[in-house]
Amino acid sequence: MPQQKEAEQPTATRPVCPVCGGLEAHTRFGRCRDLLYATPGEFNVMACASCGLLFCHPQITREQFSTYYLASYYPAARQIMARCNSKRLANRVRQWALRLFWGPVERETAMRRVARRVLSAFSNQLRMTPPAHGRRHLLEVGCSSGEKLFLLRRHGWEAEGIEPSTDACTEAAKLGLPVQASSLEDADLRGKTYDVIELCHVFEHLQDPTGSLTKLREALAPEGKILLTLPNARSLGRGVFGRCWRGLEVPRHCAAYTSGTMRALCSRLGLRVRRVRSMVAPEVIVGSVKFALNEKLGPRKRPGAQAHPACGSRCRPEKKLKALAGRLLRICLSIVLLPPAILGFGEVMQVEIVRVQPPSQDG
């Protein structure tokens, strides 16, 4: 892994909007630092004058991938096994719900839909999991070490993944998961179709959203769907925290999307946004508070920060809410964030995308 001092920033070029290709953009937040790791460099968050997209400039290069995406960014296989096999009551309930209400069945029922809606309110993991009924072939792009694939395959999905990090792929291999060690751009999807293609907190990392969606569209089964979970740039937290909003995560997040920018992007590609769910995500607020502290104090002054010559120091904003006040804080934040989420200002949004059906031709 390259040393911090060897990392160089990309050559400055004119910012181009990755969604609409617009060349007119102004700086919304200038000289932003990496507030998750203490990696070097400064970046700007630009706002496109045409479509309003917020995007990072300059963007990191492939050669810098190992500098900004560290091995500790991904869970180890032993951690995944420990979580999935935990005897804790919460995990047992989660496994029961996945098997009964998310697992594959030939016919979807109203009871399953209602049960999923109720149970999702109590579990972020359930909320992010696509249900299976009838068709069950799933591709997860950016699957990390494969924790979700491991769970889905346990409960009936035919699931496989794509992951560019060799560190994460090594951990996925230990779990026996079919994961391509490749970027989405270079992945081989020839002759394959999927009923669900999922990108969970991945789409905002892609430098070419147009090319990526085009490739995924070609891999969709006729009635398939693309399911994106990503930060909502229209959220309450983005307005409150500004450059310190957890959803920006400069420089790893290439762009911050709204439902409007997603609809505009899909409409140009023969795709349609069928549904957008605005979601409560208290961990984003907790992470934003920590980012704000990091911005104010600097990485060397953070309590407990440990520098590493190869990968910098890292704080984990959303790893354990217990560090700030435990479950009570999460409950209180969820209650406070619920009204904005209902109005479309949730910290995270889930976007369901389908193909545009061609008009029927009468003989």
C-alpha positions as CSV (number, residue, x, y, z in Angstrom):
1,M,0.0,0.0,0.0
2,P,1.5,3.4,-0.9
3,Q,2.7,5.7,1.8
4,Q,0.8,8.8,2.5
5,K,3.6,11.1,1.5
6,E,3.8,9.4,-2.0
7,A,0.1,10.1,-2.8
8,E,-0.3,12.8,-5.4
9,Q,-3.5,14.6,-6.3
10,P,-5.0,14.3,-9.8
11,T,-4.0,17.0,-12.2
12,A,-6.4,19.9,-12.0
13,T,-8.8,20.0,-15.0
14,R,-12.0,21.9,-15.8
15,P,-14.8,20.3,-13.7
16,V,-17.4,18.4,-15.8
17,C,-20.7,17.2,-14.4
18,P,-20.8,13.4,-14.4
19,V,-24.5,13.3,-14.9
20,C,-25.4,15.9,-17.6
21,G,-21.9,16.7,-18.9
22,G,-22.3,20.4,-18.0
23,L,-19.2,22.6,-18.0
24,E,-20.6,25.4,-15.9
25,A,-20.2,24.7,-12.2
26,H,-19.4,26.8,-9.1
27,T,-17.6,25.8,-5.9
28,R,-20.1,25.0,-3.2
29,F,-17.5,23.9,-0.6
30,G,-13.8,24.6,-1.3
31,R,-10.7,23.0,0.1
32,C,-12.4,20.0,1.7
33,R,-10.3,17.4,3.5
34,D,-10.8,13.7,4.0
35,L,-12.6,13.6,7.3
36,L,-12.9,9.8,7.5
37,Y,-9.2,9.0,7.1
38,A,-6.3,11.4,7.6
39,T,-5.3,11.0,4.0
40,P,-3.5,13.9,2.2
41,G,-5.0,16.4,-0.3
42,E,-7.8,18.9,-0.7
43,F,-10.8,18.7,-2.9
44,N,-13.7,20.9,-3.9
45,V,-17.4,20.1,-3.9
46,M,-18.9,21.6,-7.1
47,A,-22.5,22.4,-7.9
48,C,-23.5,21.9,-11.6
49,A,-25.3,25.0,-12.9
50,S,-27.4,22.8,-15.3
51,C,-28.8,19.9,-13.1
52,G,-27.7,21.0,-9.6
53,L,-25.7,17.9,-8.9
54,L,-23.0,18.1,-6.2
55,F,-19.8,16.4,-7.2
56,C,-16.2,16.1,-6.1
57,H,-13.4,17.7,-8.0
58,P,-10.8,16.6,-8.7
59,Q,-11.7,12.9,-8.5
60,I,-9.3,10.3,-7.4
61,T,-7.5,8.1,-9.9
62,R,-7.3,4.3,-10.0
63,E,-3.7,4.5,-8.9
64,Q,-4.9,6.2,-5.7
65,F,-7.5,3.6,-4.9
66,S,-5.5,1.8,-2.2
67,T,-4.7,5.2,-0.6
68,Y,-8.3,6.2,-0.1
69,Y,-9.9,2.8,0.3
70,L,-8.0,1.1,3.0
71,A,-8.1,-2.6,4.1
72,S,-9.8,-1.5,7.3
73,Y,-12.7,-0.1,5.2
74,Y,-14.0,-3.6,4.8
75,P,-15.1,-6.2,7.4
76,A,-13.1,-9.4,7.8
77,A,-14.7,-12.8,7.1
78,R,-14.4,-13.8,10.8
79,Q,-16.4,-10.6,11.7
80,I,-19.1,-11.5,9.2
81,M,-19.4,-15.0,10.5
82,A,-19.5,-13.9,14.1
83,R,-22.3,-11.4,13.3
84,C,-24.4,-13.8,11.2
85,N,-24.1,-16.7,13.7
86,S,-24.5,-14.6,16.8
87,K,-26.9,-16.0,19.4
88,R,-28.1,-12.6,20.4
89,L,-31.9,-12.2,20.4
90,A,-31.8,-9.3,17.8
91,N,-29.8,-11.5,15.4
92,R,-32.1,-14.5,15.9
93,V,-35.2,-12.3,15.1
94,R,-33.5,-10.9,12.1
95,Q,-32.7,-14.3,10.7
96,W,-36.2,-15.5,11.3
97,A,-37.6,-12.5,9.5
98,L,-35.3,-12.9,6.6
99,R,-36.3,-16.5,6.2
100,L,-40.0,-16.0,6.6
101,F,-40.7,-12.6,4.9
102,W,-37.7,-11.9,2.7
103,G,-36.9,-15.4,1.4
104,P,-38.0,-16.7,-2.0
105,V,-41.7,-17.8,-2.5
106,E,-43.6,-18.4,-5.7
107,R,-46.4,-16.0,-4.8
108,E,-46.1,-12.7,-3.0
109,T,-48.8,-12.0,-0.4
110,A,-50.1,-8.9,1.3
111,M,-49.1,-10.4,4.7
112,R,-45.4,-10.6,3.6
113,R,-45.5,-7.0,2.4
114,V,-47.1,-5.7,5.6
115,A,-44.7,-7.7,7.8
116,R,-41.6,-6.4,5.9
117,R,-42.8,-2.8,6.3
118,V,-43.3,-3.2,10.1
119,L,-40.1,-5.1,10.7
120,S,-38.0,-2.8,8.6
121,A,-38.8,0.0,11.0
122,F,-36.8,-1.8,13.7
123,S,-33.8,-3.0,11.6
124,N,-31.6,-1.1,9.2
125,Q,-30.3,-4.4,7.8
126,L,-33.8,-5.6,7.0
127,R,-34.7,-2.2,5.5
128,M,-31.8,-2.5,3.1
129,T,-32.5,-6.1,2.0
130,P,-34.5,-6.8,-1.2
131,P,-37.3,-9.4,-0.8
132,A,-37.3,-12.4,-3.1
133,H,-40.4,-13.8,-4.7
134,G,-40.4,-16.1,-7.7
135,R,-37.2,-14.8,-9.3
136,R,-34.2,-14.7,-7.1
137,H,-31.0,-14.1,-9.2
138,L,-29.2,-11.1,-7.6
139,L,-26.1,-9.1,-8.4
140,E,-24.6,-6.9,-5.7
141,V,-22.2,-4.3,-7.1
142,G,-19.6,-3.1,-4.6
143,C,-20.4,-6.0,-2.3
144,S,-17.4,-5.3,0.0
145,S,-16.5,-8.5,1.9
146,G,-19.8,-10.1,1.0
147,E,-21.8,-9.9,4.2
148,K,-25.1,-9.3,2.5
149,L,-24.4,-12.0,-0.1
150,F,-23.7,-14.4,2.6
151,L,-27.0,-13.7,4.3
152,L,-29.0,-13.7,1.0
153,R,-27.5,-17.0,-0.1
154,R,-28.3,-18.5,3.3
155,H,-32.0,-17.6,2.7
156,G,-32.5,-18.7,-0.8
157,W,-31.1,-16.1,-3.2
158,E,-28.8,-17.0,-6.0
159,A,-26.5,-14.1,-5.3
160,E,-23.1,-13.0,-6.6
161,G,-21.1,-9.8,-6.4
162,I,-18.6,-7.4,-8.0
163,E,-16.0,-5.7,-5.8
164,P,-12.9,-3.8,-6.9
165,S,-11.0,-4.1,-3.6
166,T,-8.6,-7.1,-3.6
167,D,-8.6,-6.9,0.3
168,A,-12.4,-7.3,0.4
169,C,-12.4,-10.0,-2.3
170,T,-9.9,-12.0,-0.2
171,E,-12.3,-11.9,2.7
172,A,-15.3,-12.9,0.5
173,A,-13.3,-15.9,-0.9
174,K,-12.9,-17.1,2.7
175,L,-16.7,-17.2,2.9
176,G,-17.0,-19.2,-0.4
177,L,-18.8,-16.3,-2.2
178,P,-18.8,-15.9,-6.0
179,V,-17.4,-12.4,-6.3
180,Q,-15.6,-10.9,-9.3
181,A,-12.5,-8.9,-8.3
182,S,-13.2,-6.1,-10.7
183,S,-14.6,-2.6,-11.1
184,L,-18.1,-2.4,-12.6
185,E,-16.6,-0.9,-15.8
186,D,-14.3,-3.9,-16.3
187,A,-16.7,-6.6,-15.0
188,D,-17.7,-9.4,-17.3
189,L,-21.5,-9.6,-17.4
190,R,-21.9,-11.1,-20.9
191,G,-24.7,-13.6,-21.2
192,K,-25.9,-12.9,-17.7
193,T,-29.2,-11.4,-16.5
194,Y,-30.3,-10.5,-13.0
195,D,-33.7,-10.0,-11.4
196,V,-32.3,-7.6,-8.9
197,I,-29.1,-5.5,-9.2
198,E,-28.3,-3.8,-6.0
199,L,-25.9,-1.0,-5.2
200,C,-26.0,-0.3,-1.4
201,H,-24.0,2.9,-0.7
202,V,-22.0,2.3,-3.9
203,F,-23.5,4.5,-6.6
204,E,-22.1,7.7,-5.1
205,H,-18.6,6.2,-5.4
206,L,-18.9,5.7,-9.2
207,Q,-17.1,8.2,-11.4
208,D,-19.2,7.4,-14.5
209,P,-22.8,7.1,-13.4
210,T,-24.1,7.2,-17.0
211,G,-21.9,4.4,-18.3
212,S,-22.5,2.3,-15.1
213,L,-26.3,2.5,-15.4
214,T,-26.1,1.7,-19.1
215,K,-24.1,-1.5,-18.4
216,L,-26.5,-2.5,-15.6
217,R,-29.5,-1.9,-17.8
218,E,-28.2,-4.4,-20.3
219,A,-27.8,-7.0,-17.5
220,L,-31.4,-6.6,-16.2
221,A,-33.9,-9.4,-16.7
222,P,-37.1,-8.3,-18.5
223,E,-39.0,-7.6,-15.3
224,G,-35.9,-6.9,-13.2
225,K,-35.0,-3.8,-11.2
226,I,-32.0,-1.8,-10.1
227,L,-32.0,-0.9,-6.4
228,L,-29.8,1.9,-5.2
229,T,-29.3,3.0,-1.6
230,L,-27.4,6.2,-1.4
231,P,-27.1,9.5,0.6
232,N,-29.9,12.0,-0.1
233,A,-28.4,15.4,-1.0
234,R,-31.8,17.0,-0.3
235,S,-31.6,15.9,3.3
236,L,-32.0,17.9,6.5
237,G,-28.5,16.9,7.5
238,R,-26.9,18.2,4.3
239,G,-28.4,21.6,5.0
240,V,-27.4,21.7,8.6
241,F,-23.8,20.3,8.4
242,G,-22.7,21.6,4.9
243,R,-19.2,20.4,4.1
244,C,-19.2,18.2,7.2
245,W,-22.3,16.2,6.1
246,R,-21.5,12.5,6.3
247,G,-23.0,11.9,2.9
248,L,-20.4,13.9,1.1
249,E,-17.4,11.8,2.4
250,V,-14.8,13.6,0.2
251,P,-13.0,12.3,-1.8
252,R,-14.5,8.7,-1.9
253,H,-18.0,10.0,-2.8
254,C,-17.9,11.2,-6.4
255,A,-21.3,12.9,-6.2
256,A,-24.3,13.5,-4.0
257,Y,-27.7,12.9,-5.7
258,T,-31.3,13.9,-5.2
259,S,-34.4,12.2,-6.4
260,G,-34.5,14.8,-9.2
261,T,-31.0,14.2,-10.5
262,M,-31.6,10.5,-10.4
263,R,-34.8,10.8,-12.4
264,A,-33.1,13.1,-15.0
265,L,-30.2,10.7,-15.3
266,C,-32.4,7.6,-15.8
267,S,-34.8,9.3,-18.3
268,R,-31.9,9.7,-20.7
269,L,-30.9,6.1,-20.5
270,G,-34.2,4.3,-21.2
271,L,-34.8,3.7,-17.5
272,R,-37.5,4.9,-15.2
273,V,-37.4,5.7,-11.4
274,R,-40.4,3.7,-10.2
275,R,-40.1,4.5,-6.5
276,V,-38.0,6.7,-4.2
277,R,-38.1,6.0,-0.4
278,S,-36.7,8.7,1.9
279,M,-35.2,6.9,4.9
280,V,-34.4,7.7,8.5
281,A,-30.6,7.2,9.1
282,P,-29.5,8.5,12.5
283,E,-26.0,7.1,11.9
284,V,-25.5,9.7,9.2
285,I,-26.2,12.5,11.8
286,V,-23.8,10.9,14.2
287,G,-21.1,10.7,11.5
288,S,-21.8,14.3,10.5
289,V,-21.2,15.5,14.1
290,K,-17.9,13.6,14.2
291,F,-16.9,15.0,10.9
292,A,-17.7,18.5,12.2
293,L,-15.4,17.8,15.2
294,N,-12.7,16.5,12.9
295,E,-12.9,19.6,10.8
296,K,-12.6,21.8,13.8
297,L,-10.0,19.9,15.7
298,G,-8.0,18.5,12.9
299,P,-7.0,14.8,12.6
300,R,-4.0,15.1,14.9
301,K,-6.0,16.6,17.8
302,R,-8.8,14.0,17.8
303,P,-9.0,12.1,21.1
304,G,-7.9,8.6,20.5
305,A,-6.8,9.1,16.9
306,Q,-3.9,6.8,15.9
307,A,-1.9,7.6,12.8
308,H,-0.5,4.9,10.6
309,P,2.3,5.6,8.2
310,A,0.6,3.6,5.4
311,C,-3.0,4.3,5.8
312,G,-3.6,7.4,8.0
313,S,-5.9,7.5,11.0
314,R,-9.6,6.6,10.9
315,C,-12.6,7.3,13.0
316,R,-15.6,5.1,12.5
317,P,-18.6,7.5,12.5
318,E,-21.4,4.9,12.2
319,K,-19.7,1.8,13.6
320,K,-21.2,2.0,17.1
321,L,-23.8,4.6,18.2
322,K,-23.1,3.3,21.7
323,A,-20.0,5.5,21.8
324,L,-22.1,8.6,22.0
325,A,-25.1,7.6,24.0
326,G,-26.2,4.1,23.0
327,R,-29.5,2.9,21.7
328,L,-31.4,5.7,23.4
329,L,-29.7,8.3,21.3
330,R,-30.5,6.3,18.1
331,I,-34.2,6.1,19.1
332,C,-34.4,9.8,19.9
333,L,-32.7,10.7,16.6
334,S,-35.0,8.4,14.7
335,I,-38.0,10.1,16.2
336,V,-36.6,13.6,15.4
337,L,-35.7,12.6,11.8
338,L,-38.9,10.8,11.0
339,P,-41.0,13.9,9.9
340,P,-38.2,15.1,7.5
341,A,-37.9,11.6,6.1
342,I,-41.7,11.5,5.4
343,L,-41.4,14.8,3.6
344,G,-38.5,13.5,1.4
345,F,-35.7,15.0,3.4
346,G,-34.3,11.8,4.9
347,E,-30.6,11.3,5.2
348,V,-30.7,8.3,2.9
349,M,-32.9,7.4,-0.1
350,Q,-33.6,4.1,-1.8
351,V,-34.2,4.4,-5.5
352,E,-35.9,1.6,-7.5
353,I,-35.2,1.7,-11.2
354,V,-36.8,-0.3,-14.0
355,R,-36.6,-0.4,-17.8
356,V,-38.9,1.9,-19.7
357,Q,-41.4,-0.5,-21.3
358,P,-41.8,0.1,-25.1
359,P,-45.3,1.1,-26.2
360,S,-47.4,-1.9,-27.3
361,Q,-48.0,-2.1,-31.1
362,D,-51.4,-3.3,-32.1
363,G,-51.4,-5.6,-35.1
